[in-house]
Amino acid sequence: MRSIALRSVAAYLAAILGSLLIVACGGGDSPPPTAATPPVVAEEARPQDKRTFTFTLESTFASMPASASDTVDVSTTSRWAGALGGAPYHVEVPANWNGKLVMYAHGYAGDQPVLSVNNPSIRRYLINNGYAWAASGYSRNYYDVRAGVEDTNALALAFTKIAATNKRTLAAPSKTYITGHSMGGHITAAAIEAETAATANNKVAYNGAVPMCGVVGDTELFNTFAGMQMAAQAVAGVPSYPSTKWSEIVGLVTSTLFSSFPTASSPSLTISSASTAAGLSYYSALQNLTGGDRPMFSLGLNFGGSFPFSYGVLGSDGTLNGVLTKSVLDTNSITYSITGNAAGSAALNASAQKLTAVADANRLRTDGLRWVPKVNGEFKIPVVSIHTLGDLFVPFNMEQVYQKRVAAKGNSGWLVQRAIRGVSHCDFTVAEQVSAFDAMIQWETNGIKPAGDDVVTAATVAAPTYGCTFTNNTLGPDESGSTLALRPAVAYSATCPP
């Protein structure tokens, strides 16, 4: 999974910064109908609605090889590749199916017109333990979480019909779970929300969820990216330059902040390269903006290649490349902090440009889900969320946003979060992902809440050993049987037990 996630980093960043903020829920004050439910009102057109996408059904899926890691003969599983509602899909059911279905949601696939399906990274664990799984390629690319939720749900609802069409009669699943990476983590978290249950066209009642490296703060991620840009402009001395004209000043900003700078082909930025006073100030502000003092932050810059500056994605108009029609960029709630420098922090907050979202940019819709579905923390099923500490693509502060929202709704008893000492985006071993999923299953089955990490207490997160508990650098095969490489040894050092 780690290699799969890193291959899509550049594409993911290229559109993820298209927007930025949590917006108030528009339309919530509308009176309920007094008679029959009114017809669906057509929503305004957006660029995303005019795009067309194609796909080719994958012919190799049915012949994936077995490996020594399989405890069952995976060549005997039923595997089906097809299309549903304009979305390609994969479905796999073991011969000894346990009656439970796992839906997998893949991450951002860029702005390309060709759709594709990703198999879950824990596929072999699922099959070896009797689970069926299904994965949609979605009917649209770009950062279209609404399409991801609807298409994943539609596939879950069609599971038994697909089996019957392929000459296998199956009962309806006794339990249905959902898991996903990155944007798929957003889809996972949104799919279990009360608002989704009320507004989705395809409704599925999931029994448990495992978002991984997920955008579990929905549009708050884009606030973070906007904050990165506004802070960089301010520290570099061009605070008021129009935010959408970033390309005109990026050279000036980066040369002011860094003596060397990472690129997509050489994604390395060492701490010593932030050698100027401005660079060191920005480094501290960036750390605090993305989750605070924590292990792996510097290594995320050094080795991860997930620092958004590297991919030319700043300067957004706030519409997520046409998924919205108006900007959701908003940095008004951000307070920048330069550790140990109160005067510098005050100056940065005073000078940094403030971006304000259009109030109804992500309002409730009359024809289904919001265009960017919300993650409000309103759910009553077991959720185990995992996140790498060095991630600057979908930074660790997403987990902090998620924890606070869930707590505000009184649902902390349903959420476990785990910090992983990975240095980049979705930089998990298979063992770490299996552990999280299995913990959720044991919780849902036996009612015993598993252990997790405190993600919001600053002193706890800053401890040198933070993240050691659930980090497992054991090598293992991914879903295709390929062996994953070890993370840089420096990521563990003497602070974690061997």
N, C-alpha and C positions, 0 to 999 in steps of 0.2 A: 504493500500500500504506500509505503514511504516513497518509493520511486515513482509510483503512479501519481501521487499528490504533487511531487516536485515538478513533474513534467508539465503539469497544468498551471503552475504558479503564474507564469507570465500572462497566460490567457485569462486566468481568474482575475488578476489585478487590473487588467486592461478595461474591465467594465464595472468591477465592483465599486470603484471610486466614483461611479456616476451619480451618487446621491449621498445624502448624509443627515439623518436625524430621526428622532422619534416624534411623530406628529400627533397632535390631539385628534381624537376620533370624531370626524365629522359625521353628521347624519344621525347621531345617537339620540337626538331629541325628537325625532319624527314620531307622531302619534301612531299607535297601532291601528290597523284597519278595523272598521266597525262592521263590515260585512264580509263578502268574499275577498280572498287574497287578491290584491291588484296584480295586473300583468307586469312582467319584468320590463323595466324601462331601459331602453338602450343607453349605454354609456357613450361618452365622447370617444372618438377615434384617437388612437395613439400610434406612433411609429411601429411599435411591436406587433400590433394587429395586422399590419400590412405586409409583414415579412413572411416569406415562404421557406419551408424547410423540407429536406428530403432525407431518405435513409435507405440503406440496403440491408436486408436481413442477413445476419451473420451465419455463414454456412459451417463454420468451424465449432460452434458452440456444442453441437451434439456429439462431437468426437474429442472432447477434452480428455487428456490422458490421466490415468491414475498415477499415484506416486507412493513411495514407501511410507509417507505420513498418513495414508488412509487406513482406517480400521475396518472400512467396508469397501467393497468393490464399486467405486464410483462409476465404472463403465455400465453398471446396471441401473443407474438412476434414469428417471424420465426427464428429458430436457427438451424444452420447446422454445423456439424463437418465433415471434410473430409481431403483429401490429394491432394496436387498439386505440381508436380515436386519434389517429395520426401520430401515435407514439410507438416506437419499437419496444419490444420487451424480451426478457429472458425469464423462464420459469424452470425450476429444477425440483424434482420430488424424489426422495430416496425410496427404494423398494420397501424399506421398513419404516415408512412415514409415521411419525409420532402424533400426527393430527394437528400440529402447530405450524403456523406460517410466519415467516419473517420477511418484511418488506424492506428493500434496500434503496436508499436515495443517494444518487451520485452527486458529486460536486459540480461547480461551474464549468461549463464546456466551451466558453468563449462566445464569440459572435459569428461563428461559422454557420453556414446554412445546412450543414450535414449533421444529423442527429446520430447518436450512438448510445449503446448500453454498456455500463460497467458492472461487472460481477462483484459481489461483496468480498472484501479482503479476508473475511472469516468464513468463506464458502466451505472450506474443507471441515472446519469445526462443525458447521451447521449440518452438513450431509452426514458426517460421522456420528452425529448425535440425533439423527432422525428428523431434523427439521426440513421442511420445504422452504424455499425462498423464491422471491420474485423481484425483479428490478425493471423499472421503466426507464427508457431513454428520454422521456418527456416529449411533448409535441412541439416544444419551442426551446431554442437556446437563449442566450443572454441571461441576465440575472432575473429569471422569471420564476420566482418561488411559487406563485399562484399556480402556474402550469404544473410545477413539480408536485405540489400537494394533490391537485385534482387528478393528475395522470397516475400517480402512485396509488391513490385511493381507488380509482377506477379499476386498476389492475388487480388490487386485492379483492374487490367485489366480483371480478370476472374469473377468479382463480378456478373454481370448480367447473365452470363452463368451458374454460380453455382445456382443462384436463379431459372433460368429456369429448370435446372435439377431437382430441388426440387419442381417443379410445382407452382412456383410463377413468374409471368412475371413482370419485372421491367424495367423501362427506364434507360439509362445510367445516373450515378450521375450528377447532375448539378454542384456540387462542391465536391472536394476531399481534405481532410485535413490529416495531419499526426502528431502523437505525440508518445513519447516513453520515457522510463526511462533508465538512465545509459548508457550501451552500446546501448540500444534502442534510447537514446538521440543522440548518434553519428550517428546511422542509420537515425534518423529524420533529423539531420542537413545536413548529406551528401546527402540525397535523394533530397534535394531542390537545390543543387549546380549546377552551369552551367557545370562543368566538368562531373558530373553524367549524366546530360541531354545529353551530347555529347557522352559518352562512355558506358553507361549502355546498357545491352541487352534488359531489360524491362524498357520502358520509361513511366513515369507518370508525368504530369504537375500538381503539387499540388498547392492549392490556399492559404494555410496557414499552419503554423507549430508551435508546442509547445514542444521543447526538455526540459526534466526535469532531473535534476541532471546529465546532459549529458556530455559525453566526446566530448565537442564541440571544443576542440583544437586538435582533432585526436591524432596523435602520440606524441604531446607535453606532453600529460599526462605521457607517459612513460619516457620522459626526467625528469619530476618531480620526479617520483619514483627513477630513477637512481641517481638524485641529493640527495634525502633523504639518500640513501645508501652511496654515496661517502662522503657526509658531516659527516655522523655518523662514518665512518671509520677514517676520518681525525681527528675529534675531539677526538676520542677514542685512537688515536696514532698508527693506522695501515693503513695509507692512501694508501700505494702502494700494499696492499695485493690483489691478483687477484680477480676481481669483481665477477667472476663466482664461486668462492670458499667461498662465504659468509657463508655457513653453518659451515665452520671450525672456524670462528671467531665471530659468532653471540653472543655466550655466553660471550666472552670477551668484546665485544662492549656494549652490554646491561648492563652488570654489572658495566662497567665504567661510563655509562651515567645515569643510574637510580638505585635507591636503591630498588625499586620494579618495576615490569614490568607486563603489561597485557598479557593475553593469550586468546586464542579463547574461552575457557570456563569461563574465568573471565576477561572480557575486560575492565579493569579499570586502569587508570594511572593518579594519582593526581599530581598537580603542585608541591606539597611538595616532591614528590618522585624524582623529578629532582633536588636533593639537592646538588650535587657536582658542582663545577665550570664548569666542562665539560658538565654536564647534562643541566645546565642552558644556556650555550652557544648554545648547540644543540637545545634546545627548541626555542630559539630566531631565530636561522637560519631556523628551520623548519617552524616557523610561517611566516617568510618573504618569504620563498620559495613557500609557498602554497597560497599566496594571501595577505600577510601583516597583520599588526595589525588589528584585527577585533573582534567583539563580537562572542562568541560561540567557538572560537578556543580552549581555555582551556577545555571547556566542551566537545568538540569533543574528546579530549583525555580522559577526566574523565568518560564520560558516553557512548560515541558513539560506541566504539568497532570497529571503522573503521580505526584505525592506522595500516598501512601496516605491521609494524614489528610483529604484533600479529599473523600473518598468514603464516610466513615462505615463503614469495613470492619474497624476494630480491635474488640477485645472478643470474639473468636471463642471457641467452645467446643472448638475443635481437631479437629472431625470433617469439615471441608470441606463443611459443610452437608449432612451425612448420607451422603457418599460413604464415610466410615468410621463405625464404631460407637463408637470410643473416641478420645480425644485424642492427637494426635501433637505437640502443642506442647511444645517443649523449648528453654530458653535457658541451660541449665547450662554449655554449652561456649563461650558468648559472653564475651569480655573487652572491655569498653567502654574507649575511649580518647579523651580530650580533648587534642588536640595542644598541647604546651607547658604542660600543667597536670597534673603528676604527682599532686599532692594531690587535685585535682578528679576525676581518673580513679579514684584509689583510693576516694574517697568514693562515686562513682557505682557502682562494682563492688560495694562493700559494701552499698549501700542498694537496688539494683535487685532487684525481685522475681524469683525463679527459678521458671520453669515446668518441669515434668517430664512427659515423655510416658508414656503407658501402654505398657509394654514390647512388647506383642504387637499394638498397634493397626494396624500395617501389616505383619503377618507374611506369610510364604508361605501361599498358599491351595491347597486340594486340588482346586479346579475350574478352575485356570488361573492367570493372572497375579495378582500382588498387586493390591489395590485401587488403590494408587498405585505403578505400576511403577518400579523402581529404575533409576538411571543410575550404574552401578558403575565405568565405564571399562574394561569388558571387551569389546573389539571389535578386529577385524583388517581393517578397510576404511578407505579415505580419508574423513576427516571435516573439513570446513571450517566453522567456527562464527563467526558475526558478531554483534556486540553494540554498541549505542549507549552512549556514556559518560554521558549525562545521564539515563538511564533510572532511575527510582526505583520503578517498578512491578515490573519484574523486573530488579533492579539488577545492575551489572557484576560484583559479587562472585560471581554464578553462574558466570561464566567461570573465576574463580579456584578455586572449588570443583571444577569440572570438570577443570581442568588438574591439580590435585593428585591427584584420584582416578585419572585416566588414568595419570599418572606412577607412582603407587603400584602399579599393575597392570603396569607395564613397557610401556605402549602409547603412549608419547609420540610415537613415530615415525609414528603414524596420525592425529594431531590437529594441525590448524592453526587458530589463533584470530586474528581480526582485530577491532580496535577502530575504531568509526566515530564521528565527532564529531557525532552527532545529539543533540538535546536532550530527547527524550522516548522513550516506549516504541515500539519497532519503527519508529523514525523513519529509515528507509532510503530512499534513492533507488532507482529500478529499476536504475540502472547499478551501484550497489554490490551489489545482490543478484545480478545477472547475473554480475558479476565473481567473486563467491564461488562460484557454481554452476559457472561455466566453469572456474575453478581446480580444483575438485574433479574435474570430468570429465577435464581434461588430466592430472591426477595419476593418476586411475584408469586412464586409457587408455595413458599414456606412462611412468608410473612415476616421474615427476619431482615431488618434493614442492614445493608452492608456498610463497611467502613468507608470513609471518604476524607477529603481534606478541607480545612477551613480556607476559603479563598478570599476572605475580606479583611482579616486582621493583619495589619501591615507588618507587625513584628514577626508573625508566624510566616507570612509569605516571604519575608526577607531573609529568613534563616538559611544558612549555607546548605543544610540538609533537606530543605523543602523540596518535595517531589520525589524523594527517595522511596517512599513507602510503596508506591504503585508503579514505579519504573522497573521494567524488566527487559534487559538488553539481550535476552536469549534469542539466538538466531532461529528462524523458522521459515517454512515455505509460504509464499503468498498464494493467492487463489489459482495461479497457473502452475504452482510447484517450484517457482524460481526462489532461490535463496536470497534473503535480504542482507544487505551489508550492515556492518556495525556502525553505530554513530561514532563521531570523534571521541576518543578516549577521554579527552579533556572535559567532556560534558559530565563525567561522573567524578573524577578525581578522588581524593581520599575522603571526601565528605560523605559518600555513600558506601555502605557495606558492600563487600564484593559479592 
